[in-house]
Amino acid sequence: MSEKTPLLPSSPDATHLIVLTGMSGGGKTVALRALEDLEFYCVDNLPTVLLPQLVASVRRDAGEKRRHVAVGVDVRNPSEDLRRMPAMLSELAAAGVHAHLIFLDSRDEVLIKRYSETRRRHPLSWQGLSLADAIAEERRLLRPLAAIADKVIDSSDLNVHQLRRLFATGYADATEGLTLMFQSFAFRRGLPLDADFVFDARCLPNPHWDPTLRPLSGKDAAVRDYLDGQPLVGEYLADTMRWLDTWLPRFEVDDRSYVTISIGCTGGRHRSVYLVEKLASHYRELRNGVLTFHRELE
């Protein structure tokens, strides 16, 4: 998927609906999180019979403001409701809704590995099926939706960050501007391959050396309070914002839709996470389409 090819049609006054479905473990939750960061109104595991009411409610409440809606639909819906989905999407299209169905898939062996690593239960396991049989049955039940999907995304070889970037890039035009991804990482585990800019925070005071802060992360209040109280951290943050404020508009003029700003520290848990959260919070007050990813935490 090219950064220059948005997945949504560019009708400024339309209501856009993205229906995310597919195999359990294929990445629907990750995709919804990415769309939520892009200001979509997101609902997970929606009963399909409620889809028209949800869209009507959002359209009514939005007024003159364009709204984007994303819903997750999975195999826990009754089979007859899943079979009715094509007709329901057709009815929504007739009512002026731009509906886009995305099917998230993955190879069976990858799904089995993911379930093994997370120790989650498959939604169909209550039927007494083995994991392999549950996956096969899920494929059978979802086959009608896979057949009519506008796009099928195979997440087998994608990590969490790559999948989020795929959605953020593809739907960046929905945010009416440049999409920013702020990500934290640990230098000891290598540079992120997809970084556009890299900032090194290893020169800052390190909460790791405080035994009470070491088990925490930059998202925790105690670590935030510690770093808030360090003048050097405040200077670093202010200088980084000034640099971004100067140069990000140049990328927008150059018709870029997505920029990744990576901030690293030694372990990727304290300083870099704190800075990413601070920068994301600051830029969310100024623009839409600001995402975060903490490589060592997620």
KEVO-680354 format. One record per residue: residue number from 1; residue in three letters; x, y, z of N, C-alpha, C in turn. Coordinates in steps of 0.05 Angstrom, whole numbers, plus 32768, in hexadecimal, padded with zeros to 4 digits. Each point is the difference from the previous one (the first is absolute). Layout:
BEGIN
  seq  type  n.east  n.north  n.up  ca.east  ca.north  ca.up  c.east  c.north  c.up
  NUM   ALA       X        Y     Z        X         Y      Z       X        Y     Z
...
END
This chain:
BEGIN
  seq  type  n.east  n.north  n.up  ca.east  ca.north  ca.up  c.east  c.north  c.up
    1   MET    8011     7FE8  8000     7FEF      8018   8000    8012     8019  8000
    2   SER    7FFC     8011  7FED     8011      8018   7FFD    7FF6     8016  8013
    3   GLU    8013     8011  8009     7FF8      8017   8011    7FF0     8014  7FEF
    4   LYS    8002     7FFE  7FE6     7FF2      8013   7FEE    7FE4     7FF6  7FF9
    5   THR    7FF8     7FE9  8009     7FE7      7FF4   7FF8    7FEE     7FFC  8018
    6   PRO    7FEF     8014  8007     7FEF      7FFE   8017    7FEA     7FEB  7FFB
    7   LEU    7FF8     7FF3  8015     7FEC      7FEB   7FFE    7FE4     800C  8000
    8   LEU    7FFC     8018  800B     7FE6      800C   8001    7FFB     8012  7FE8
    9   PRO    7FE8     8001  7FF5     7FFA      8014   7FEC    8001     801C  800C
   10   SER    8005     8014  7FF0     8005      801B   800B    7FE7     8011  7FFE
   11   SER    7FEA     7FF6  8009     7FE7      8010   8001    7FFF     800F  801B
   12   PRO    8002     801A  8000     8003      800F   8019    7FE8     7FFE  8013
   13   ASP    7FE8     7FFC  7FF5     7FE8      8001   8011    7FF6     7FE4  8006
   14   ALA    800D     7FEB  7FF7     7FF5      7FE5   8003    8007     7FF4  801C
   15   THR    7FF0     7FED  8007     8006      7FF0   8018    800F     7FE7  7FF5
   16   HIS    8017     7FFB  800B     8010      7FE9   7FF7    7FFF     7FEA  8016
   17   LEU    7FFA     7FE8  7FF7     7FFE      7FE9   8012    8014     7FEB  7FF8
   18   ILE    8011     7FF9  8013     8012      7FEA   7FFC    7FF7     7FE8  8011
   19   VAL    7FFB     7FEA  7FF4     7FF9      7FE7   800E    8019     7FEE  8000
   20   LEU    800B     7FFB  8018     8017      7FEF   8003    7FF6     7FE4  8008
   21   THR    8006     7FED  7FF1     7FFA      7FE4   8007    8017     7FEF  7FF9
   22   GLY    7FFD     7FE6  8004     8016      7FEE   7FFA    8005     7FEC  8016
   23   MET    8017     7FF3  7FFE     8007      7FEA   8012    8007     800B  801C
   24   SER    7FF7     7FF3  8014     8008      8007   801B    801E     7FFC  8003
   25   GLY    800E     8015  8009     801D      8000   8001    800D     800C  7FE7
   26   GLY    7FEF     8009  7FEE     800B      800C   7FE7    8008     801D  8002
   27   GLY    7FF7     800E  8016     8009      801B   8004    7FEA     8015  8000
   28   LYS    7FE6     7FF7  8004     7FEA      8014   8000    8003     8014  8016
   29   THR    8008     7FF8  8018     8003      8012   8016    8015     8015  7FFB
   30   VAL    8017     7FF7  7FF5     8016      8013   7FF9    7FF6     8014  7FEB
   31   ALA    7FF1     7FF6  7FEC     7FF6      8012   7FEB    7FED     8015  800C
   32   LEU    7FEE     7FF7  8012     7FED      8012   800C    800F     8016  8010
   33   ARG    8014     7FF8  800E     8010      8014   8010    800C     8015  7FEE
   34   ALA    800B     7FF7  7FE9     800C      8013   7FED    7FEB     8013  7FF6
   35   LEU    7FE8     7FF6  7FF9     7FEB      8011   7FF6    7FF5     8013  8015
   36   GLU    7FFF     7FF6  8019     7FF7      8011   8016    8014     8018  8003
   37   ASP    801A     7FFB  7FFD     8013      8016   8002    7FFC     8014  7FE9
   38   LEU    7FF4     7FF7  7FEA     7FFA      8011   7FEA    7FE5     800D  8002
   39   GLU    7FF4     8000  8018     7FE7      800E   8006    7FE8     7FF2  7FF4
   40   PHE    8002     7FE6  7FFA     7FE8      7FF0   7FF9    7FF0     7FFA  801A
   41   TYR    7FE6     7FFF  7FFD     7FEF      7FF7   8015    8000     7FE1  7FFE
   42   CYS    800B     7FF3  8014     8005      7FE3   7FFE    7FF0     7FF0  8014
   43   VAL    7FF5     7FEA  7FF7     7FF1      7FED   8011    800A     7FE4  7FF9
   44   ASP    8008     7FF1  8014     8009      7FE5   7FFB    7FEB     7FEC  8007
   45   ASN    8000     7FEA  7FF1     7FEE      7FEA   8004    7FE2     8009  8000
   46   LEU    7FFA     800F  7FEC     7FE5      800B   7FFD    7FED     7FEA  7FF5
   47   PRO    7FE9     7FFB  800D     7FEC      7FEF   7FF3    7FF8     800C  7FE5
   48   THR    8001     7FF0  7FEB     7FFC      800C   7FE5    7FE4     800C  7FFD
   49   VAL    7FED     7FF5  800F     7FE4      800B   7FFD    7FFF     801D  800A
   50   LEU    8013     8009  8010     8000      801B   800A    800F     8014  7FEE
   51   LEU    800D     7FF6  7FEB     8010      8011   7FEF    7FF1     8017  7FF4
   52   PRO    7FE8     7FFC  7FF4     7FF2      8017   7FF5    7FF9     8015  8015
   53   GLN    7FF8     7FF7  8018     7FF9      8013   8015    8018     8010  8009
   54   LEU    8018     7FF3  8002     8018      800E   8007    8007     8016  7FEC
   55   VAL    7FFF     7FF9  7FE7     8007      8013   7FEB    7FEC     8017  8000
   56   ALA    7FE7     7FFA  8003     7FEB      8015   8000    8005     8013  8018
   57   SER    8007     7FF5  8017     8004      8010   8018    8018     8012  7FFC
   58   VAL    8016     7FF5  7FF5     8018      8011   7FFC    7FFB     8016  7FEC
   59   ARG    7FF1     7FF9  7FEB     7FFA      8015   7FEB    7FEF     8016  800C
   60   ARG    7FED     7FF8  8011     7FEE      8014   800C    800F     8012  8013
   61   ASP    8011     7FF4  8011     800E      8010   8014    8017     8010  7FF4
   62   ALA    800B     7FF8  7FE9     8016      800E   7FF4    7FF8     801B  7FF5
   63   GLY    7FE7     8003  7FF7     7FF7      8019   7FF5    8010     8007  7FE6
   64   GLU    800C     8017  8000     800F      8009   7FE8    801C     7FF3  7FFF
   65   LYS    8009     7FF5  8016     801B      7FF5   8002    8002     7FE5  7FF3
   66   ARG    8014     7FFC  7FEF     8004      7FE6   7FF4    8009     7FEC  8015
   67   ARG    7FF4     7FE8  8000     8008      7FEC   8014    8008     7FE6  7FF2
   68   HIS    8013     7FF3  800B     8009      7FE6   7FF7    7FFA     7FEC  8015
   69   VAL    7FF6     7FE9  7FF9     7FF8      7FEB   8012    800E     7FE6  7FF9
   70   ALA    800B     7FF2  8014     800C      7FE6   7FFB    7FF5     7FED  8014
   71   VAL    7FF7     7FE8  7FF7     7FF5      7FEC   8012    800F     7FE5  7FFB
   72   GLY    8003     7FF2  8016     800B      7FE5   7FFE    7FE9     7FEC  8001
   73   VAL    8000     7FEE  7FED     7FEB      7FEB   7FFF    800E     7FE5  7FFF
   74   ASP    7FF9     7FEE  8012     800F      7FE7   8001    7FEC     7FE8  8000
   75   VAL    800B     7FE9  8003     7FF1      7FE7   7FFD    7FED     7FFB  8016
   76   ARG    8001     8011  8015     7FED      7FFC   8016    7FE3     8009  7FF9
   77   ASN    7FFE     800E  7FE9     7FE5      8006   7FF7    7FF2     7FE7  7FF6
   78   PRO    7FE5     7FFE  8003     7FF2      7FE9   7FF5    8005     7FFD  7FE2
   79   SER    8002     7FE7  7FF7     8007      7FFB   7FE4    7FEC     800D  7FED
   80   GLU    7FE6     8001  8007     7FED      800C   7FEE    8004     801E  7FFD
   81   ASP    800A     800D  8016     8006      801C   7FFE    8019     8005  7FEE
   82   LEU    8013     7FEF  8002     8018      8002   7FEF    7FF8     7FFD  7FE2
   83   ARG    7FEE     7FED  7FFB     7FF7      7FFC   7FE4    7FF1     8018  7FF6
   84   ARG    7FF3     8010  8012     7FF0      8017   7FF7    8012     8019  7FFC
   85   MET    8019     7FFE  8008     8011      8018   7FFE    8002     800C  7FE4
   86   PRO    8003     7FF0  7FEA     8001      800C   7FE6    7FE8     8012  7FFA
   87   ALA    7FE8     7FF6  8006     7FE7      800F   7FFB    8000     8019  8012
   88   MET    800A     7FFE  8018     8000      8017   8012    8013     8016  7FF6
   89   LEU    8017     7FF8  7FF6     8013      8013   7FF5    7FF5     800E  7FE7
   90   SER    7FF2     7FF0  7FF0     7FF3      800B   7FE8    7FEB     8015  8008
   91   GLU    7FF0     7FFB  8015     7FEC      8013   8009    800D     801A  800A
   92   LEU    8017     7FFD  800E     800D      8017   800A    800C     8011  7FE9
   93   ALA    800A     7FF2  7FEC     800B      800F   7FE9    7FE9     800F  7FF2
   94   ALA    7FE9     7FF4  7FFE     7FE9      800D   7FF4    7FF7     8019  800F
   95   ALA    8006     8000  801A     7FF9      8017   8012    8016     8015  8000
   96   GLY    8015     7FFD  7FEF     8015      8014   7FFE    8018     7FFC  8011
   97   VAL    8002     7FE8  800D     8018      7FFA   8011    8015     7FF2  7FEF
   98   HIS    8019     800A  8002     8016      7FF3   7FF2    800A     7FE9  8012
   99   ALA    7FF7     7FE8  7FFA     8007      7FE9   8010    8018     7FF2  7FF4
  100   HIS    8013     7FF8  8011     8018      7FF3   7FF6    8005     7FE8  8013
  101   LEU    8000     7FE8  7FF4     8003      7FE7   8010    801D     7FF6  7FFD
  102   ILE    800D     7FFD  8016     801C      7FF6   8001    8000     7FE5  800F
  103   PHE    800C     7FEC  7FF3     8003      7FE6   800C    801D     7FFB  8008
  104   LEU    8005     7FFD  801A     801B      7FFB   800A    8004     7FE2  8003
  105   ASP    8014     7FF6  7FF2     8005      7FE4   7FFF    801C     7FFA  8009
  106   SER    8006     7FE7  8004     801B      7FF6   8007    8001     7FE2  7FFC
  107   ARG    8018     7FF6  7FFB     8003      7FE4   7FFB    7FF9     7FF0  801A
  108   ASP    7FF6     7FE8  7FFC     7FF7      7FF0   8017    8017     7FFC  8014
  109   GLU    8017     7FFA  7FF6     8016      7FFA   8013    8008     8019  8010
  110   VAL    7FFD     8017  7FF4     8006      8019   800E    7FEB     8006  8015
  111   LEU    7FE6     7FFB  7FF9     7FEB      8003   8014    8004     7FEE  8018
  112   ILE    8007     7FE7  7FFA     8004      7FED   8016    8017     8009  8012
  113   LYS    8016     800A  7FF4     8016      800A   800F    7FF8     8018  8011
  114   ARG    7FF0     8012  7FF5     7FF8      8018   800F    7FEF     7FF8  8018
  115   TYR    7FEE     7FED  7FFC     7FEF      7FF7   8016    8011     7FF2  8015
  116   SER    8014     7FF1  7FF7     8012      7FF2   8013    8010     8014  8011
  117   GLU    8009     8016  7FF3     8010      8013   800E    7FF0     8011  8014
  118   THR    7FE7     8007  7FF8     7FF0      8011   8011    7FEF     7FF0  8014
  119   ARG    7FFC     7FE6  7FFA     7FF0      7FEF   8011    7FE3     8009  8001
  120   ARG    7FF7     800D  7FEA     7FE4      8008   7FFE    7FEF     7FE8  7FF7
  121   ARG    7FE6     8001  8005     7FEE      7FEC   7FF7    7FF3     8009  7FE6
  122   HIS    7FFE     7FEE  7FEE     7FF3      8006   7FE6    7FE2     8004  8005
  123   PRO    7FF3     8013  7FF2     7FE3      8005   8005    7FEE     7FE7  7FFC
  124   LEU    8009     7FED  7FF1     7FF0      7FE8   7FFB    8008     7FE8  8011
  125   SER    8013     8005  8013     8009      7FEA   8010    7FEB     7FF5  8012
  126   TRP    7FEB     8010  8006     7FEB      7FF7   8011    7FF1     7FE8  7FF4
  127   GLN    8003     7FFD  7FE6     7FF2      7FE9   7FF2    800F     7FE6  8004
  128   GLY    8016     8000  800F     800F      7FE8   8005    8013     7FF9  7FE9
  129   LEU    8006     8013  7FEE     8011      7FFB   7FE9    801E     8004  8008
  130   SER    8011     7FF1  7FF3     801C      8006   8003    8006     801B  7FF3
  131   LEU    8017     800C  8005     8007      801A   7FF5    8000     7FFF  7FE2
  132   ALA    800C     7FEB  7FF4     8001      7FFE   7FE3    7FE4     7FFD  7FF4
  133   ASP    7FEF     7FF1  800D     7FE5      7FFC   7FF6    7FEF     801A  8003
  134   ALA    8005     800F  8016     7FF2      8019   8004    8008     8014  7FEB
  135   ILE    8019     8001  7FF8     8009      8012   7FEB    7FF3     7FF8  7FE5
  136   ALA    7FFF     7FE6  7FFB     7FF4      7FF7   7FE7    7FE2     8007  7FFF
  137   GLU    7FF2     7FFD  8017     7FE4      8007   8001    7FFC     801E  7FFD
  138   GLU    8011     800F  800C     7FFE      801D   7FFD    8004     8009  7FE3
  139   ARG    8012     7FF4  7FF2     8004      8006   7FE3    7FE6     7FFA  7FF1
  140   ARG    7FF4     7FE9  8006     7FE7      7FF9   7FF2    7FEA     8014  8005
  141   LEU    7FFD     8009  8019     7FEB      8013   8007    8004     801B  7FF4
  142   LEU    8019     8008  7FFD     8007      801B   7FF6    8004     8001  7FE2
  143   ARG    7FFF     7FE9  7FF3     8005      7FFF   7FE3    7FEF     8014  7FF0
  144   PRO    7FE6     8003  8006     7FF0      8013   7FF1    800A     801D  8002
  145   LEU    800B     8007  8018     800B      801B   8003    801A     8003  7FF1
  146   ALA    8011     7FEC  8002     801A      8001   7FF1    7FFB     8003  7FE2
  147   ALA    7FEB     7FF4  7FF6     7FFA      8000   7FE3    7FF9     801C  7FF7
  148   ILE    7FF4     8011  8011     7FF7      801A   7FF7    8011     8017  800B
  149   ALA    8016     7FF9  800E     8011      8014   800C    800C     8013  7FEB
  150   ASP    8001     8019  8006     800D      8014   7FEF    801E     7FFC  8000
  151   LYS    800A     7FF6  8017     801D      7FFB   8003    8004     7FEA  8014
  152   VAL    8012     7FED  7FF8     8009      7FEB   8013    801D     8006  8007
  153   ILE    8005     8001  801A     801B      8006   800A    800A     7FE7  800E
  154   ASP    8016     7FF5  7FF7     800C      7FE9   800D    8015     800B  8013
  155   SER    7FFB     7FFC  801A     8012      800B   8015    8015     7FEB  8009
  156   SER    8003     7FEA  7FF2     8011      7FEB   8008    801D     8009  8006
  157   ASP    800A     8011  7FEE     801C      8009   8002    8003     801D  800A
  158   LEU    7FEB     800A  800C     8001      801C   800B    8001     7FFF  801E
  159   ASN    8010     8012  800C     7FFF      8003   801D    7FEB     8015  8006
  160   VAL    7FFC     8005  801A     7FEB      8013   8008    8004     801B  7FF4
  161   HIS    8019     800A  8001     8005      801B   7FF6    7FFC     8002  7FE2
  162   GLN    8009     7FEC  7FF1     7FFC      8000   7FE3    7FE3     8000  7FF9
  163   LEU    7FEF     7FF1  800F     7FE4      8000   7FFA    7FF3     801B  8006
  164   ARG    8007     800C  8016     7FF5      801A   8007    8009     8015  7FEB
  165   ARG    8019     7FFE  7FF7     8009      8013   7FEB    7FF1     7FFC  7FE6
  166   LEU    7FFA     7FE7  7FF9     7FF1      7FFA   7FE8    7FE5     800E  8000
  167   PHE    7FF2     7FFF  8016     7FE6      800D   8002    8003     801E  8001
  168   ALA    8013     800A  8010     8003      801C   8002    8008     800D  7FE5
  169   THR    8010     7FF2  7FF1     8008      800A   7FE6    7FE9     7FFF  7FED
  170   GLY    7FF2     7FEA  7FFF     7FEA      7FFD   7FED    7FE9     8013  8005
  171   TYR    7FFB     8007  8019     7FEA      8011   8007    8009     801C  8009
  172   ALA    8018     8007  7FF9     800B      801A   8008    7FEF     8017  7FF5
  173   ASP    7FF6     7FFE  7FE8     7FF0      8016   7FF4    7FE7     8006  8010
  174   ALA    7FF7     7FEC  8010     7FE8      8005   8010    8005     8014  8016
  175   THR    801A     8005  8007     8007      8012   8015    8004     801C  7FF5
  176   GLU    7FFF     8004  7FE6     8004      801A   7FF3    801A     800C  8008
  177   GLY    8016     7FF2  7FFE     801A      800B   8006    8014     7FEA  8004
  178   LEU    8018     8008  8009     8016      7FEE   8004    7FFB     7FEF  8019
  179   THR    8003     7FE6  7FFD     7FFD      7FEE   8017    801C     7FFD  800D
  180   LEU    8000     8002  801A     8019      7FFE   800F    8000     7FE7  8011
  181   MET    8015     7FF0  7FFE     8004      7FE9   8011    8018     8005  8012
  182   PHE    7FFB     8003  801A     8015      8002   8014    8005     7FE5  800C
  183   GLN    8019     7FF6  7FFE     8005      7FE5   800B    8019     8001  8012
  184   SER    7FFF     7FF1  8016     8017      7FFD   8011    800E     7FE6  7FFA
  185   PHE    801A     7FFE  8006     800E      7FE8   7FFB    8019     7FFF  8012
  186   ALA    800D     7FE8  8001     8019      7FFD   800F    8017     7FFE  7FEC
  187   PHE    8014     8011  8003     8018      7FFF   7FEE    800D     7FE5  8001
  188   ARG    8000     7FF2  8017     800D      7FE7   8003    7FF3     7FEA  7FEF
  189   ARG    7FE8     8005  7FF7     7FF2      7FED   7FEF    7FFF     8008  7FE3
  190   GLY    800F     8016  7FFA     8002      8009   7FE4    7FED     8016  7FF9
  191   LEU    8007     800E  7FEA     7FEF      8016   7FF7    7FE8     7FF6  7FF2
  192   PRO    7FE9     800D  8002     7FE8      7FF9   7FF1    8006     8004  7FE2
  193   LEU    7FFA     7FED  7FF0     8006      8001   7FE3    7FEF     8014  7FF2
  194   ASP    7FE8     8007  800B     7FEE      8012   7FF1    8001     801C  800A
  195   ALA    8014     8007  8011     8001      801B   800B    8007     8015  7FEB
  196   ASP    7FF2     8016  8000     8008      8017   7FEF    8014     8012  800F
  197   PHE    7FFB     8004  801A     8012      800F   8011    8005     7FF1  801A
  198   VAL    8019     8001  800A     8008      7FF3   8018    800B     8014  8014
  199   PHE    7FF6     8001  8018     800A      8011   8015    800B     7FEE  8016
  200   ASP    8017     8007  800B     800E      7FF0   8014    7FFD     800D  801C
  201   ALA    7FF2     7FF2  8012     7FFA      800B   801A    8013     7FF4  8016
  202   ARG    8015     7FF2  7FF8     8011      7FF4   8013    8010     8014  8011
  203   CYS    8001     8019  7FF7     800F      8014   800F    7FF0     800B  8018
  204   LEU    7FE7     7FF8  8002     7FEE      800B   8016    8002     7FEF  8019
  205   PRO    7FF9     800C  8017     8000      7FF0   8019    7FEF     7FE7  7FFE
  206   ASN    800A     7FEA  800A     7FF4      7FE6   7FFC    7FF2     7FF6  8019
  207   PRO    7FE5     7FFD  7FFF     7FF1      7FF5   8017    8007     7FE4  8006
  208   HIS    800D     7FF2  7FEE     8008      7FE4   8005    8011     7FFD  8019
  209   TRP    800F     8014  8006     8013      7FFD   8017    7FF2     8005  801B
  210   ASP    7FE6     8006  8000     7FF1      8002   8018    7FF1     7FE5  8003
  211   PRO    8006     7FF0  8015     7FF3      7FE6   8002    7FE2     8001  8001
  212   THR    7FF5     8016  800A     7FE2      8002   8002    7FF4     8005  7FE4
  213   LEU    800F     800C  7FEE     7FF6      8007   7FE5    8007     7FEB  7FEB
  214   ARG    8014     7FF0  8006     800A      7FED   7FEB    7FEA     7FEE  7FF5
  215   PRO    7FEE     7FF4  8011     7FEC      7FEE   7FF4    7FEA     800E  7FF1
  216   LEU    7FFF     801B  8001     7FEA      800F   7FF4    8008     8008  7FE3
  217   SER    7FEF     800F  7FF3     8005      800A   7FE6    7FFA     801E  7FFF
  218   GLY    8007     800D  7FE9     7FFB      801C   7FFD    7FE3     8007  7FFF
  219   LYS    7FEE     7FED  8000     7FE3      8005   8002    7FF7     8003  801D
  220   ASP    8010     7FF8  8013     7FF8      8000   801C    8005     801B  800D
  221   ALA    7FEE     8008  8012     8001      801B   800C    801A     8005  800E
  222   ALA    800B     7FEC  800E     8018      8005   800F    8018     8006  7FEE
  223   VAL    8001     7FF3  7FE9     8016      8005   7FED    7FFB     801B  7FF3
  224   ARG    7FE7     8007  7FF9     7FFA      801A   7FF5    8008     8016  8013
  225   ASP    7FF9     7FFD  8019     8007      8015   8014    801E     8003  8002
  226   TYR    800E     7FEA  8000     801E      8001   8002    800B     8010  7FE8
  227   LEU    7FF7     7FF9  7FE8     800B      800D   7FE8    7FF6     801D  7FFD
  228   ASP    7FE7     8005  8009     7FF6      801B   7FFF    8012     8013  8011
  229   GLY    800C     7FF5  8015     8010      8010   8012    801D     8004  7FF7
  230   GLN    8007     7FF5  7FE9     801C      8002   7FF6    8001     8017  7FEB
  231   PRO    800E     8016  8006     8002      8016   7FED    800B     7FF8  7FE5
  232   LEU    8013     7FED  8000     800C      7FF8   7FE6    7FEB     7FF2  7FEE
  233   VAL    7FEE     7FF2  800D     7FEB      7FF2   7FF0    7FED     8015  7FF4
  234   GLY    7FF9     8015  800F     7FF0      8015   7FF6    800D     800E  7FE8
  235   GLU    801A     8005  8002     800F      800D   7FEA    7FFF     7FEE  7FE7
  236   TYR    8005     7FE6  8004     8000      7FED   7FEA    7FE5     8000  7FF2
  237   LEU    7FEB     7FFF  8010     7FE5      7FFF   7FF5    7FFA     8019  7FF0
  238   ALA    8007     8017  800B     7FFA      801A   7FF3    8010     8002  7FE5
  239   ASP    8019     7FF8  8001     8010      8001   7FE7    7FF5     7FED  7FEB
  240   THR    7FF7     7FE8  8008     7FF5      7FED   7FED    7FE7     800B  7FF3
  241   MET    7FEE     800C  8011     7FE8      800C   7FF5    8006     8017  7FEC
  242   ARG    8014     8010  8007     8007      8016   7FEE    800A     7FF6  7FE5
  243   TRP    800F     7FEB  8001     800B      7FF4   7FE7    7FE9     7FF5  7FF0
  244   LEU    7FEE     7FF1  800D     7FE9      7FF4   7FF1    7FEE     8016  7FF5
  245   ASP    7FFB     8015  8010     7FEF      8016   7FF7    800B     800E  7FE7
  246   THR    801B     8000  7FFF     800D      800D   7FE9    7FFF     7FEF  7FE7
  247   TRP    8004     7FE5  8003     8004      7FF0   7FE8    7FE8     7FEF  7FF8
  248   LEU    7FED     7FFA  8012     7FE9      7FF0   7FF7    7FF0     800E  7FEA
  249   PRO    7FFC     801A  8002     7FF1      800D   7FEA    800C     7FFD  7FE5
  250   ARG    801B     7FFC  7FFF     800D      7FFC   7FE6    7FF8     7FE5  7FF4
  251   PHE    7FFC     7FED  8011     7FF7      7FE5   7FF6    7FE3     8001  7FF6
  252   GLU    7FF0     8010  800D     7FE4      8003   7FF7    7FFF     800E  7FE5
  253   VAL    8011     8014  7FFC     8002      800D   7FE6    8009     7FEC  7FEB
  254   ASP    8011     7FED  8008     800B      7FEC   7FED    7FED     7FE9  7FFB
  255   ASP    7FE7     8003  800B     7FEB      7FEC   7FFB    8005     7FE5  800E
  256   ARG    800F     8001  8016     8004      7FE8   800F    7FE7     7FFB  8011
  257   SER    7FF8     7FE7  8004     7FE8      7FFA   800F    8007     7FF4  801B
  258   TYR    8019     7FF7  8005     8007      7FF1   8018    801D     8004  8007
  259   VAL    8006     8007  8019     801B      8003   8009    8003     7FF2  801B
  260   THR    8016     7FF1  8003     8005      7FF2   8019    8017     800D  800E
  261   ILE    7FFB     8009  8019     8015      800C   8011    8006     7FEC  8016
  262   SER    8019     7FF7  8000     8008      7FEB   8014    8012     800C  8015
  263   ILE    7FFB     7FF9  8019     8010      800A   8016    800A     7FE8  8010
  264   GLY    801A     7FFF  8003     800C      7FE8   800D    800E     8007  8019
  265   CYS    8001     7FED  8012     8011      8002   8018    800C     7FE4  8004
  266   THR    800D     7FFB  8016     800F      7FE7   8003    7FED     7FE8  8000
  267   GLY    7FEC     8001  8011     7FEE      7FE9   8003    7FE5     8003  7FF3
  268   GLY    7FFA     8018  7FF6     7FE7      8005   7FF3    7FE7     7FFE  8012
  269   ARG    8003     8005  801A     7FEA      7FFE   8012    7FF9     801A  800E
  270   HIS    8014     8011  8006     7FFB      8017   8010    8001     801A  7FF1
  271   ARG    8019     8009  7FF9     8003      801B   7FF4    7FF2     8002  7FE5
  272   SER    8005     7FEC  7FEE     7FF5      8002   7FE5    7FE1     7FFE  8001
  273   VAL    7FF5     7FEF  8012     7FE3      7FFD   8002    7FF4     801B  800A
  274   TYR    800D     800B  8014     7FF6      801A   800B    8000     8015  7FEA
  275   LEU    8015     8003  7FF1     8002      8014   7FEC    7FEC     7FFC  7FE9
  276   VAL    7FFC     7FE7  7FF8     7FEC      7FFA   7FEC    7FE4     8008  8009
  277   GLU    7FF9     7FF9  8019     7FE6      8008   800A    7FFC     801E  8002
  278   LYS    8015     800E  8008     7FFF      801D   8002    7FFD     800D  7FE5
  279   LEU    800F     7FF7  7FEC     7FFE      800B   7FE5    7FE5     7FFA  7FF4
  280   ALA    7FF7     7FE7  8003     7FE6      7FF9   7FF4    7FE9     8011  800C
  281   SER    8001     8003  801B     7FEC      8010   800D    8000     801D  7FF6
  282   HIS    8018     800B  7FFC     8003      801C   7FF6    7FF4     8002  7FE4
  283   TYR    8007     7FEE  7FEE     7FF8      8003   7FE4    7FE2     7FF7  7FFC
  284   ARG    7FF5     7FF1  8012     7FE4      7FF9   7FFE    7FEE     8019  8005
  285   GLU    800B     8013  800E     7FF1      8019   8005    8001     8012  7FE7
  286   LEU    8012     7FFA  7FED     8003      8011   7FE9    7FF6     7FF4  7FE6
  287   ARG    7FFE     7FE5  7FFF     7FFA      7FF2   7FE7    7FF3     7FE5  8005
  288   ASN    7FF4     7FF5  7FEB     7FF6      7FE5   8001    8016     7FED  7FF6
  289   GLY    7FFB     7FE6  8003     8013      7FED   7FF5    801A     7FFE  800E
  290   VAL    8000     7FFE  801B     8018      7FFC   8010    7FFF     7FE5  800D
  291   LEU    8014     7FEF  7FFA     8000      7FE5   800B    8019     7FFC  8011
  292   THR    7FFF     7FEC  8012     8017      7FF9   8010    8005     7FE2  7FFF
  293   PHE    8019     7FF9  8003     8007      7FE3   8001    8018     7FFE  8012
  294   HIS    7FFF     7FEE  8014     8017      7FFC   8012    800A     7FE3  7FFA
  295   ARG    8016     7FFF  7FF1     8009      7FE6   7FF5    8006     7FED  8017
  296   GLU    800E     8009  8014     8008      7FED   8015    7FEA     7FFA  8014
  297   LEU    7FEB     8010  8001     7FE9      7FFA   8011    7FEC     7FEF  7FF2
  298   GLU    7FFD     8003  7FE6     7FEA      7FF2   7FF2    800A     7FE9  7FF0
END
